[in-house]
Amino acid sequence: MDVMLDMLTRAKAAAPRLALLGTEEKNKALLHMAACLRAGTKEILAANAEDVAAARAHLGDVMVDRLLLTEARIAAMAKGIEEVV
């Protein structure tokens, strides 16, 4: 939970600076995010497998399915980001 709190705190702190970026810079950042998702698919899937295994003890199958990532789901996330650009 400390990791999430740290990420949220840093995101909140960065928000005012990001708001000042121009469209070109924002689009570049979005495209970089999409590329990172694609490049990190293996690592994302490994971490997600651990999360899903832990969740199975506390959540029903429907909720676990919502957490489960696949290569196709990650590719769809990247595509969705690119469509914003």
Secondary structure, DSSP 8 states (H G I E B T S, - for coil): -HHHHHHHHHHHHHHHHHHTS-HHHHHHHHHHHHHHHHHTHHHHHHHHHHHHHHHTTTS-HHHHHHH---HHHHHHHHHHHHHH-
